[in-house]
Amino acid sequence: MKRTALPLSLLCLAAALTACSGDGEDGKETADKPKASASASQTKQAGPAERVAQLLVTKAEAGGFSITEPAANDALAKSQSALTSDSTNCAPLAYALNELPIGTPEASLVRVTNSDKGMLTYITLATYATGKAEAAMKGLTTAAGACGGGFTAKSSAGATTYDSVTVETAPAGGDESLATATTFTYRGATQTLRTQTFRFGDTIANYFTLNTTAFVQGSLGNGVIPAALVKAQNAKLA
């Protein structure tokens, strides 16, 4: 993984296996104070940003998983325009591996959670205009199939060179789903990142996991997306 510096969340995890939130208070409020579930009519009438916020799983609904905002400098890039790939076909996959929404959403948000097994999982929720979610999934599927030999993603913060991409069997759920395993080399050890992406109508949920313990230690790492977290979040989208 070629970056100018370790992501802030990983530096925090090196000191203690807990994820850092961006501003602290906002993430804590989201995690500890679940909002009342909106009715179907309220969700339908809400604007894109409100709608995607209402669809986010809470800590209570997630069975104790922390649900916090990522640290401000956690991502390789803060927007799609700030992240480039050496292959335009691979851009959607670069977004999915870097906490960014795919396609052209109307609104999106990102939250991060960590487990006691050292897995750091990012949830990127995005809502789209009619037909745009299907187009986004098509682009991601094409990227996963075309970028098996690897690619490089770059931003002003640094670069990540991915060695390989493999399409895996996606869990059932949503109108469409896709799962990938992507590898990169850090300190001579192979790290395997995983994504699972689900489309529910005009909403897409992308899960991205890295084994932070192995990453920080420079040992072989195998990211495993927590099935219970995916089940809890997907239940709010079904």
C-alpha positions as CSV (number, residue, x, y, z in Angstrom):
1,M,0.0,0.0,0.0
2,K,1.8,3.2,-1.1
3,R,0.6,6.2,0.8
4,T,2.4,9.2,2.1
5,A,1.2,8.3,5.6
6,L,-0.9,5.8,7.4
7,P,-4.6,6.6,7.6
8,L,-5.4,8.3,10.9
9,S,-7.8,5.6,12.0
10,L,-5.0,3.0,11.6
11,L,-2.6,5.1,13.6
12,C,-5.2,5.2,16.4
13,L,-5.7,1.4,16.1
14,A,-2.0,0.9,16.5
15,A,-2.3,2.5,19.9
16,A,-5.6,0.8,20.9
17,L,-7.9,-1.4,18.9
18,T,-10.7,1.2,18.7
19,A,-11.7,3.3,15.7
20,C,-11.4,7.1,15.9
21,S,-14.4,9.2,15.1
22,G,-14.1,12.4,13.1
23,D,-15.3,15.0,15.6
24,G,-16.1,12.7,18.4
25,E,-19.4,14.2,19.5
26,D,-21.2,13.8,16.2
27,G,-20.2,10.1,15.9
28,K,-21.1,9.4,19.5
29,E,-24.5,10.9,19.1
30,T,-25.2,8.8,16.1
31,A,-24.0,5.7,17.8
32,D,-25.5,6.1,21.3
33,K,-28.7,7.9,20.5
34,P,-30.7,6.0,17.9
35,K,-33.2,8.2,16.1
36,A,-36.8,7.1,16.0
37,S,-37.5,5.0,12.9
38,A,-39.2,7.0,10.2
39,S,-42.4,5.7,8.7
40,A,-42.4,4.7,5.0
41,S,-44.3,7.9,4.1
42,Q,-41.8,10.1,6.0
43,T,-38.8,8.4,4.3
44,K,-40.4,8.8,0.9
45,Q,-41.1,12.5,1.4
46,A,-37.7,13.3,2.9
47,G,-34.9,14.8,0.7
48,P,-32.0,12.6,-0.4
49,A,-29.7,13.6,2.5
50,E,-32.4,13.0,5.1
51,R,-33.4,9.8,3.5
52,V,-30.0,8.3,3.5
53,A,-29.5,9.4,7.2
54,Q,-32.7,7.7,8.1
55,L,-31.6,4.5,6.5
56,L,-28.3,4.3,8.4
57,V,-28.2,1.5,11.0
58,T,-27.8,2.6,14.6
59,K,-25.6,1.0,17.3
60,A,-28.7,-0.4,19.0
61,E,-29.9,-1.9,15.7
62,A,-26.5,-3.2,14.9
63,G,-26.3,-5.3,18.0
64,G,-23.5,-3.3,19.7
65,F,-21.3,-2.6,16.7
66,S,-19.9,0.9,17.0
67,I,-21.2,3.3,14.3
68,T,-19.1,6.4,14.1
69,E,-17.9,9.0,11.6
70,P,-14.5,8.3,10.1
71,A,-11.6,10.5,11.1
72,A,-11.2,13.6,8.9
73,N,-7.9,12.4,7.3
74,D,-8.9,8.8,7.2
75,A,-9.6,8.4,3.4
76,L,-7.2,8.5,0.5
77,A,-9.5,11.1,-1.0
78,K,-12.6,13.1,0.1
79,S,-14.3,13.0,-3.3
80,Q,-14.4,11.1,-6.5
81,S,-12.8,14.0,-8.4
82,A,-9.8,13.9,-6.0
83,L,-9.2,10.2,-6.6
84,T,-7.8,8.9,-10.0
85,S,-7.0,5.5,-11.3
86,D,-4.4,4.4,-13.9
87,S,-7.4,2.7,-15.6
88,T,-10.7,4.5,-16.0
89,N,-12.5,1.2,-16.0
90,C,-11.2,0.6,-12.4
91,A,-12.5,3.9,-11.0
92,P,-15.7,2.5,-9.5
93,L,-13.8,-0.1,-7.7
94,A,-11.3,2.5,-6.5
95,Y,-14.2,4.4,-5.0
96,A,-15.7,1.3,-3.3
97,L,-12.2,0.6,-1.7
98,N,-11.8,4.1,-0.5
99,E,-15.1,5.0,1.4
100,L,-16.5,6.9,-1.6
101,P,-19.9,6.2,-3.2
102,I,-20.0,4.7,-6.7
103,G,-21.8,6.3,-9.6
104,T,-23.6,9.7,-9.3
105,P,-25.6,9.7,-6.1
106,E,-27.9,12.4,-4.9
107,A,-26.6,12.0,-1.3
108,S,-24.3,9.7,0.6
109,L,-22.7,9.2,4.0
110,V,-19.9,7.0,5.4
111,R,-19.7,5.4,8.8
112,V,-17.0,3.1,10.3
113,T,-17.1,0.3,12.8
114,N,-14.5,-2.0,14.3
115,S,-14.8,-5.5,15.8
116,D,-12.8,-7.3,18.4
117,K,-11.1,-9.3,15.7
118,G,-9.3,-6.3,14.4
119,M,-11.6,-5.7,11.4
120,L,-12.3,-2.1,10.4
121,T,-15.4,-1.9,8.3
122,Y,-16.7,1.1,6.4
123,I,-20.3,1.5,5.4
124,T,-21.0,3.8,2.5
125,L,-24.7,4.5,1.9
126,A,-25.9,6.4,-1.1
127,T,-29.3,7.3,-2.6
128,Y,-29.8,7.9,-6.3
129,A,-32.2,9.4,-8.9
130,T,-34.3,6.8,-10.7
131,G,-32.1,4.5,-12.8
132,K,-28.8,5.9,-11.5
133,A,-28.3,3.1,-8.9
134,E,-28.6,0.4,-11.5
135,A,-26.0,2.3,-13.7
136,A,-23.7,2.6,-10.7
137,M,-23.9,-1.2,-10.0
138,K,-23.2,-1.9,-13.6
139,G,-20.1,0.2,-13.6
140,L,-18.8,-1.5,-10.4
141,T,-19.5,-4.9,-11.8
142,T,-17.6,-4.0,-15.0
143,A,-14.7,-2.7,-13.0
144,A,-14.5,-5.9,-10.9
145,G,-14.4,-8.0,-14.0
146,A,-11.9,-5.8,-15.9
147,C,-9.4,-5.1,-13.2
148,G,-8.4,-8.6,-12.1
149,G,-4.7,-7.8,-12.8
150,G,-4.7,-4.9,-10.4
151,F,-4.5,-1.1,-10.7
152,T,-3.3,2.0,-8.9
153,A,-5.5,4.6,-7.2
154,K,-3.9,8.1,-6.6
155,S,-4.7,11.3,-4.8
156,S,-2.8,14.3,-3.4
157,A,-2.5,12.3,-0.2
158,G,-0.7,9.3,-1.8
159,A,-1.3,6.2,-3.8
160,T,-2.4,2.6,-3.3
161,T,-1.4,-0.1,-5.7
162,Y,-3.7,-3.1,-5.8
163,D,-2.2,-6.3,-7.0
164,S,-5.3,-8.3,-7.9
165,V,-9.1,-8.3,-7.8
166,T,-11.3,-11.4,-7.5
167,V,-15.0,-11.5,-7.8
168,E,-16.5,-13.6,-4.9
169,T,-19.9,-15.0,-4.3
170,A,-22.0,-12.3,-2.8
171,P,-24.5,-12.9,0.0
172,A,-28.1,-12.9,-0.9
173,G,-29.8,-9.5,-0.5
174,G,-31.2,-6.6,-2.4
175,D,-32.1,-6.3,-6.1
176,E,-28.4,-6.8,-7.0
177,S,-25.2,-7.7,-5.1
178,L,-21.5,-7.9,-5.7
179,A,-18.6,-9.1,-3.6
180,T,-14.8,-8.6,-4.3
181,A,-11.5,-9.6,-2.7
182,T,-8.7,-7.2,-3.5
183,T,-5.0,-7.6,-2.5
184,F,-2.2,-5.2,-2.0
185,T,1.3,-5.6,-0.4
186,Y,2.4,-3.7,2.7
187,R,5.7,-4.3,4.4
188,G,6.2,-7.4,2.2
189,A,2.9,-9.0,3.4
190,T,-0.2,-9.5,1.4
191,Q,-3.4,-7.7,2.7
192,T,-6.8,-8.9,1.4
193,L,-9.5,-6.2,1.4
194,R,-13.1,-7.2,0.9
195,T,-16.2,-5.4,-0.4
196,Q,-19.8,-6.3,-0.5
197,T,-22.2,-4.0,-2.4
198,F,-26.0,-4.2,-2.4
199,R,-28.6,-2.3,-4.4
200,F,-32.0,-1.9,-2.8
201,G,-34.1,0.1,-5.4
202,D,-32.5,3.5,-5.6
203,T,-30.2,3.0,-2.6
204,I,-26.8,1.3,-2.5
205,A,-24.9,0.0,0.5
206,N,-21.2,-0.7,0.2
207,Y,-19.2,-2.5,2.9
208,F,-15.4,-2.4,2.8
209,T,-13.2,-4.2,5.4
210,L,-9.5,-4.2,6.2
211,N,-7.8,-6.3,8.9
212,T,-6.2,-3.5,10.8
213,T,-4.3,-5.6,13.2
214,A,-2.4,-7.4,10.4
215,F,-1.9,-4.2,8.5
216,V,-0.3,-2.4,11.4
217,Q,1.8,-5.4,12.3
218,G,2.9,-6.0,8.7
219,S,1.7,-9.6,8.8
220,L,-0.6,-11.4,6.3
221,G,-4.1,-9.9,6.6
222,N,-7.5,-11.2,5.5
223,G,-10.4,-8.8,5.8
224,V,-13.7,-10.4,6.7
225,I,-16.9,-8.3,6.6
226,P,-19.1,-9.0,9.7
227,A,-22.2,-10.8,8.5
228,A,-24.2,-9.5,11.5
229,L,-23.4,-5.9,10.6
230,V,-24.5,-6.5,6.9
231,K,-27.7,-8.2,8.0
232,A,-28.6,-5.4,10.4
233,Q,-27.9,-2.6,7.8
234,N,-29.5,-4.4,4.9
235,A,-32.6,-5.0,7.0
236,K,-33.2,-1.2,7.1
237,L,-33.0,-1.1,3.3
238,A,-35.2,-4.0,2.4
